[in-house]
Amino acid sequence: MLRRRNTLVGQPVMRVEDARLLAGGGMFVDDIDPPGLAHAAILRSSIAHGRIVSIDTEAARAQPGVHAIITAQDLDGKVPTIPVRMAPVEGQARYLQPVIATDKVRYVGEPLAVVVADSRGRAEDVLELIGVEIEHLTPVADVAMADAAPLFEPDTSNVCVSYSVRVGDAAAAFAQADYTRAERFQVHRHSALPMETRGLVAAWDTERTRLTIWGAAKVPYFNRRTLAAMLGLTETSIELIELDVGGGFGVRGEFYPEDFLIPFAARRIGRPVKWIEDRREHLMATNHSREVACNLEIACRRDGTILGLRGQLTADMGAYIRTTGIVIPSRAAQFLPGPYRVPSMDIHVQAVLTNKTPAGSYRGPGRFEANFFRERLFDIAARELALDPVEFRRRNLLNAGEMPYDYGRLAPYDSPVIYDSGDYHLTLDRCLAEIKWNDKRHLQGALVDGRYHGLGIVCFVESSGSGKENARITLASDGIVRVAVGSSALGQGIATGFVQVTADALGLPMERIAVLHRSTSRLDQGFGSFHGRSMVMGASAIVDAADKLLHKLRTTAAERFCCAAHDIELCDGLARAPDGRSVAFEELASSTEPLQADGSFASSRPTYSYGAHAAHVAVDPETGQVEVIDYVSVEDVGRMINPRIVRGQKIGAIVQGLGGTFLDHLVYDGQAQLLTGSLADYLVPTASDFPNVRAVSLEHSPAPDNPLGVKGAGEDGIISVGAVVANAVAAALSSLGCEVTALPLSPPRVWQIIERVRRRG
């Protein structure tokens, strides 16, 4: 048996990563400077939609210091397309993005050529010498003009995916309803803005036929497999190395065109090549997200009992389907019912191509949008039925006794949605208490010192962590336990969590544990960090590997002491025989043969965290400025490995969501030209913008399907922000007759909402 004396899981220990980073010991991709390094710059299309007539590189190639210029012609007619990693549906293949433009350009920022030169400055200067002739085609700047010109001939429509989600009999529900209400909602286009932009360094070793790439993030094993297929190499001949990452949030680490072009260039010239994205490139080339519209209708009884939802949901996917497929519209449809009892639903889903930067996942993809659509409609329905919005939600929230709750298949590529555990009423009541809802309800719509006050409340449910993950634990003779996990480190503190889990599982102090996550050579296969899965899947794989290592320790000690393995007691790093003899764990491993165990964890059923958010705002009707006076989230995450890290994730996610609600906005003109291509135009929150944010995390309902009982905690903080703030703003302006149906809620837009009502009145 193992006598575990340390109980590190659940403790708010300081992050093991921080001392090195705070002392300036971080290593980021731009810090990598191997001998002979060349630099790449990418010529990107300045035209949103056009047919390529010619690309003249003769003058550019003649410049000193230029090592290569690569266009589609240099790929010998074999231009790979980037495969879908998740959310696949039939018929997507023809809409995948080529790694470099061939016959057409379809968005501003699409790669046309790569220049490799002695320095970054030289490479960027040479870009201007490349002559490009493009025949202009009609740009599709918005889904409203989706059929103005096909992006992919011979298609006549730019609707690339269309399907319906049905639960129960929506037609019958609406026929018998006492009340129905339809509204159109819109979430604007925005995305993540990590502190560190994308980048990579690639080096080709001709003698060893080996490619090394620095700068991997999120899903390095998928990217290795994809690149190997494109280059005709074996997976084992490519090593992807993770470095420190200045933020991920879903956009960093997917496979982009540059993830092929830079390694291809390095192999072509036989020298290491570095490419670092500048901020303008990031805003025009890295995945956009969120732009979804929904015509949503609700059917209720007179007492507010929901009978059904129906409508149409349309997502602007940009010019191509990228690695995350149609995850944005499919998750938006999947999460429309949220944590509520919705007996029937009929939602038609459309993914539409436009001449904008392609869309992909961004923290809480589809969930942010679904919560905004649903919770705004709930507040509208409650007001028109003369019901309290809190009681409207209480009446329809699922009860603990209904768990597990099976909604069936809500996405065409996914398994059925089964909410695993939880008490949704508990988090709602706690959230109301934290924000002092009853004490403040007299402020609802009140004009105080020239500003209208409002309170908003929403509930949510969020999925996380399914699939598979692998781990390897190695005990060497130096006494250090080294842990390799397929989950990627993106700044979320997973090394600390993994150390805590490993230390508890082996009964060792944290100082004896080292987490190694930096190379695809450490494991045969891994699956990465996304969908809130690192602790759910990665930590569970560590538990499995630790159990197997403990078995090896018992077996090895039993052989030494000539006793049965089940008679060996493991405690405080010692293996003790029944007669009192003992040996340290590290003495059971030799210098040439360390003890090693591989573990894995797989589950087809996601975990479901849940909770409620509440906000108190004040709106200045003369300027449209909204102040967030108080913001509270209460969420049940099953079990916390490290409460300090969980709290940081929650606060960060909420502030990121507030930025997306008030500030972040990727704006295009009628020619599909990006107008917000710098941080002077694309605004993000600073530390002082939203000072009053509180997060309460509970451990009421552990996940039943993994050994630690953990649920995802990294994404759910953001998904209710737009909804709860919009509800609070609408409540504040209720006396004016204002309705909030679209984001963002920037001062000019809020002012316009008020002015439109004033003009009508």
ABEGO torsion letter per residue (X at the ends): XBBBABBABGBBBBBAAAAAAAAGABBBAAABBBBGBBBBBBBBBABABBBBABBBAAAAAABBGBABBBBAAAAGGBBBBBBBABGBBBGAAAABBBABBBABBABBGBBABBBBBABAAAAAAAAAABBBBBBBBBBBABAAAAAABBABOABABABABBBBBBBEBAAAAAAABABBBBBBBBBBBBBBBBABBBEBBBBBBAAAGBBBBBGBBGBAAAAAAAAAAAAGBBAAABBBBBBBBBEAGGABGBBBAAAAAAAAAAAAAGBBBBBBBBAAAAAAABBBBGBBBBBBBBBBBAAGBBABBBEBBBBBAEABBBAAEAAAAAAAAAAAAEABBBABBBBBBBBBBBBBBBBBBBBGBGAAAAAAAAAAAAAAAAAAAGBBAAAAAAAABBBAAAOBBBAEBABAABBBBBBABEBAAAAAAAAAAAAGAAAAAAABGBBBGGBBBBBBBBBBBBBBGBEBBBBBBBBBAAGBBBBBBABBBAGAGAAAAAAAAAAAAAGBBAAABBBBAABAAABABBAEBBGGAAAAAAAAAAAAAAAAAAAAAAAAAAAAAGBBAAABBBBGGBBBBAAGBBBBAAAABBAABBBBBBBBBBBABBBBBBEBBBBBBBBBAAAGBBBBABBBBBBBAGBBABAAAAAAAAAAAAAAAAAAAAABBBBBBAAGBBABABAAABBBBBAAABABBBBBBBAABBBAABAAGBBBAAAAAAAAAAAAAAAAAAAAAAAAGBBBABOBBBAAAAAAAAAAAAAAX
